Amino acid sequence: MSTLSEAAYEILRDAVNVARDFQCQSLAALKSRLAMRWPGKENEVAEAIQFWATSVRERHPGGVSRI
């Protein structure tokens, strides 16, 4: 897995909390919230989300259950 820039790491931490706190049910909803919280950091937001997605795919190769 690749390493994150410092800014992307901070956004990743925020993304996890935002997804949980605001019950984001879609990637679009999460991206929208992050865009408001991190204006001008679109590349870092994309980097953080890509890192998170890669991590989930590696840990759950068969997919994540929706229970």
Helices and strands as residue ranges (DSSP letters): H 6-21, H 27-37, H 42-59
